[in-house]
Amino acid sequence: MSFKIHCIDVKNALQNYIWLLEHEDSQDVIAIDPTEAGLVEQYCQAHKLNLAQIWLTHWHKDHIGGVPELINQRNIPVYGPRDELSKIPFITHPLEDADSFEFHGLNIEIIAVPGHTLGHIVYFIDTLDVLFCGDTLFAMGCGRVFEGTYQQMFSSLTRLAALPPRTKVYCTHEYTLSNAQFAMHAEPDNLAMQARFDRVEAKRMLGQCTLPSTIELELETNPFIRADSVEEFQRLREMKDNF
């Protein structure tokens, strides 16, 4: 089994990335959280890829905006959170915690991670050491707590932190530099953070993508999953909201 991950930089104000997971033998591809249909269509055309599935992590418009156009007059299965069906009516395969499904022999596991939104899910592929985590876990950061509670978000991040350290983290925004600036503020004596900040800053100056990260790297340099209590997590998240 040979798979490849492609990145589309949306180049919007929210700095979204659309990830594509390709099964290389068939050139079938999955679009994860497609912000804009046109970008996906153009990329698939240029690289001779067949859009086979769409995976959604949560209902926010910058994650589902391209779906209606992509599925128009085409029978493309749309996977997404069962708990957000009322907000994403075009989901054909509703998913919840501990569900799993296959794509060309690849097993995909679903983990529910409420906090950013109440129904947010992530896609974990153990065979590839890959996590598509939407807006729950970011490189050196985490999503804002919009709909859930701090306890829910803390528990969700704790679950992701327990995944194998080698797991590659594919989040949906290029927020790493601003997250790194806050991380340095939160833990000024953390040498691993300082070293990562320098690497991230150099990459962003060249306009390069800072992703994927890994669970191991996040455990060393992400203040939110390093928090050892929900109180500490809430203090950091509120500080970041006003940073």
N, C-alpha and C positions, 0 to 999 in steps of 0.2 A: 504494500500500500504506500503510495507516494502522494503526499499532500504539500501544498505550498500556500503561504499566507501573503496576500497583497494588501497594500495600503493606499487608500485614496484620501488625499488631503483636501477637505472641502473648501479650505481657505475662507471660512466665514468668520464672523465676529466671535463666535463661541469656540472656534478652533477645533471643530469636529473632525474625526477620522472615520471613514467607512472601511471596515475590514472585510476582505474577501477571502474565503477559504476554498482553495481549488483542489479537486481530485484530479491529479495530473494526467492519469490514463484516459479519462473521459473528457477532461476540460470542463466538467460540470463545476459550478461555483456557487457558494452561498454568500449572500450579502448580509452583513450584520449591521443593524441599525442604520439603514440607508437614508441619510438626510435628504439627498436630492437624487431624483431618478435619472436626470440627464447625465450626471457624472458616472453613475453605474453603467448606464447604456454605452456611453462612449468608451469607458475602460474595457468593458466586455468585448465590444466590437474591435477595438485596437489590439487586444490580446487573444482574440478568437476563443472567448470563454462563453459557456452557456449558463445563463442564470437559472439555477435549478431549485433553490430554496431561499427564503428570507427568514432570518432570526431576529427577534426583537427582545430587548431587555426590559424596556418600560415605555410608558405612553408619551413621554415628552416629545413635542413636535420636532425637535432637532434629531430625534431618533427614528421617527416613523414617517417624516414628511414626504419621502420619495415613494412610499409603498403603493398608494392608490394608482399612481401612474405606471409603476413597474408591473402591477398585476392586471392592468387594464387589458382586456381581450386576451389574457394569457392565464393558463391554469398553473400558477406557481404557488406551492404550499407556503403558508406564512405561519411560523412558529412564534409563540409569545406567551406572556403570563396570563393564566386563566383568571386571576384576580383583577385583571385590567381589561377584560373583554368589553365592558361597557364603554371604555374610552378608546379601545382599538377593535372596532367591530369586524375588521377584515382578517383577524386571526382565524386560520383554518385548523390549526393544531394547538389547542390551549394546553399549557404546561404548568405543573406545580412542583413543589419540592419533592425530590427523590424520583421524579420521572426520568426516563431515559428513552432515547430513540437512536436510529442508525442512519448514517449517510455513507454509502459505498463501503459498508463493513466497519465503519468507524463508530464506536459507541460514544454517545454524548450524554452527559449527566447534567441534570438540572438542580441547582441549589437556589432556594428562595432566600432573598436578602432584603427584607423590608427595611425602610429607613429613609432613603432618598425619596422613593415613592413606596406605597404600601404593598404593591404587587411585584416589585422589581425582582427579576430572576437573572442568574448568570449561567453560562454554558461552560462546563468543565470537560475537557477531553484528556483523560489520563494517558492514553497511548501516545499522544503528541506532546504531553506536558504543556497544555495550552488552556488558558482561562480567558474567555471573553466576558468582561465584567461591567460593561456599560458605565454607569456613573456611581457605582458603589465604592470601589477601590480605585484610586488614581495613583500614578507614580508620585510618591512622597506626599500623598494627600488622600482625601476621600470626598464623596459627594456631600452637598449640603443636606441637612435633615429637613426636608420640606413637609412630608406627609406623616412620617412615622415618628417614633420617640427616640430619644438619645439611647435608651436601653436597647431598642430594636437595632439601631445602626451599630452600636457597640457589639452586640451579639452577632450581627451579620459579618462584621469585619473580623471578629474572632474566628468565625467558621472559615473564612477565606485564608486567614493567617495560618490555619492548621493544615492547609493543603501541602503537598510535597514541596520542599524548598526550591526545587528546580523548575517548578511551574512558571511558565512565561505569562506575564500579565499584559493583556491587551485591553486597555481602557479606551474610552471613546473621545477623549479631548487631550489636546497638547497644553496641559496646564502645568507641566513639570517645573518650569522655571519659577513661576510664581509660588508653587507649592514648596520648592526648594528654599526660596527666600524666607517663607514662613517657618519652615523646618529649622533653619539656622537660628531664627529668632527664638523658637521654642526650646532648642537644645544647642546652645552656643558652643558647648564643649565637646560635641560629638564629632570626632575626627572623620568618621566615615561619611557623615553628612557633608562636611566641608569639602571632602574630596569629590563627592558626587555632585555637589553644587558647581564646582569648577568644570567638571565634565559636561554637565547639562548646559551651563552658560556658553561654553565653547561650541557645542552642537547647535544651540539656538542662534548664535551669532552667524553661523553658516547656513541657517535655515533648515537644519536637519531634524528629522523626527527623533524623539528621545525614547521611543517605545520599540519593542516591549521591555518591561521591567521583569523582575522575577520576585517570587514570594520571599526568597532569601534576602534579596536586596532591600525589599520593603521592610522586613523585620529589623534590618540594621539602620534604616534611614527614614522611615515614615513615622512621624510622631503619633499619628492616630492609631496605628496598630501596635505601637509600642506602649500605649496607655494601658496601665494595669487595673483600671477600674472605670466604671461608667461615669463616675464623677470627674475623673481626670480627663476622660474623653470629652465630656460635655464642656469642660473648661477650655480645652484646646479648640473645639469646634466653634464655640462662641467667640473665642479670641480671633480665630481665623476669619470668621464672618465679618469682623470689624477691622481686619488687618490692612 
